[in-house]
Amino acid sequence: MIRFDNVSKRYSGGHEALSSVNFHLAAGEMAFLTGHSGAGKSTLLKLIALIERSSGGQVVVNGQNLAKVRRSRIPFHRRNIGIIFQDHRLLFDRTVFDNVALPLVIAGCNRQETARRVRASLDKVGLLGKEKAYPITLSGGEQQRVGIARAVVNKPPLILADEPTGNLDPDLSREIMGIFQEFNRVGVSVLVATHDLALIHTLGQRILRLEHGTMAGDPRGGVA
Amino acid sequence: MNMERHKTLREQEGRSRSGASRGGFHPLHWLRNYFLRHLQTFVYALGQLSRKPFATLMTSAVIGIALAMPAGMHTMLRNVQQVVSGWDSAAQISLFLKQDVTAGQAQVLAEQLRGHPDIAMVDFISSEQAMEEFRRLSGFGEALDALTENPLPQVLVVHPSLANQGAESVERLLESLKVRADVDLAQLDMQWVRRLFGLMEIGRRGVWVLAGMLALAVLLVVGNTIRLAIQNRRDEIVVMKLIGGTDAFIRRPFLYSGFWYGLLGGVIAFALVEGALGLLKTPVHELAGLYNSQFALQSLDLATVSILLASGTLLGLSGSWLAVGRHLRDIEPT
């Protein structure tokens, strides 16, 4: 699903966020991406979502070499990825339903189908009763679950999450990670960037560890 | 949008090839969905504007005033044109005879002039006739009774023969009449008409210049309003881009906002011009009555109204297009 070959990313200021990163996430696989702040976790996710472009090496997502994706095709690339942010990035002037429906509206889904899939998605994250509420009235954990519902509503084959539990207490964090594991069980590839080591060590998933922009630990990559 | 359309098309086609039983691709169905989506955004944009009625009204009013000025001037010119139409063909020379010339002498002179080869017709208006007409039309009836003698001169109205309607020959005739001993004043009634037409031509050009400048102003007003709207909704645009909204999709509501601003501006301009004409109608009618004319102020004609609304809409759309083109690309998720 995701393949990094010798990928590096140097920002215009000269700061090298990633250098020679190699890893492969198979289709249907789930992995956590860890590392201290500034290790390059966010940059790595941004390269996958084409928010940034790599300065060297090759990123292949879903069989597509991202260097060959033209600017005008980026939206279609992103529709195949459900992205979840630490700060949720919900639209606060719209209801939970409208927030979750947004990817379907963008894709031009018809009304009945949209309503059906939004409810299904909210059901999966346990927020079916809150569809008419505004995000501002929800707790942090609930807002994050709305963000997850929005990310999965159009059934993307890949989910990326950047510190999804950054602002949540341990119980809520465990719950959120559980939701990701459920999606993974039905075949969705999941990559979660987090520094919540205590939590992810109990989950028994593959852990990729970035250190100063290089892949320092990957059980499959052979680096200790 | 094209990309999006092609992709959907391809997907739908693929589906219809793989299994006809699953419904497949219906162009009509797709087209209906496409227009439905546009209609939704169209109405959504109007809804967004109606949530801030005061701000919307302010912007539209500025556009309305800018459009009303050239439209109003155009309408006034059209009215003036209607008043003076036909005047230019009636080149005539008024001869005001000296005070001491009697009606009889004037008749003789008229007969004499009728023999002139360059003159087609001579009308004689005696001082009594002129007085009578003045009394009837001016409303000074009783005041005029106080005059001991008629101050009005005898007047001959000379119509040049058709062959001599050209400006030069009329001018020559005028000169020859001017120097006659019994003529006090010879006045070519053409001259002021020509000057008026000259002024009106300047006015017409002026309307275009004004319209051009104000069109630019409308573009800038709409452009600036949309620019602010884009900045206010920066976060929303970023989210849209992150979850796969195409530029066309994100652009659409802003373009429709521009459309609505322009259309509303056009309607306001229409109302302003009609309101102004309504205010002027009665006094103009009264004034026309004083000139013994049936003239009534014409309101905006259908063509002008259509142009007004169409240009408002078009300017609104282009203004927002400019803003969207410039500012939407700058907003990218980081």
Interface residues (C-beta under 8 A of the other chain):
Chain A: A49 I51 S72 R73 P75 F76 H77 R78 R79 I83 R89 L90 L91 L102 P103 I106 A107 G108 N110 R150 A151
Chain B: M3 E4 K7 T8 N33 Y34 R37 D235 E236 V238 V239 M240 K241 L242 I243 G244 G245 T246 D247 F249 E332 P333 T334
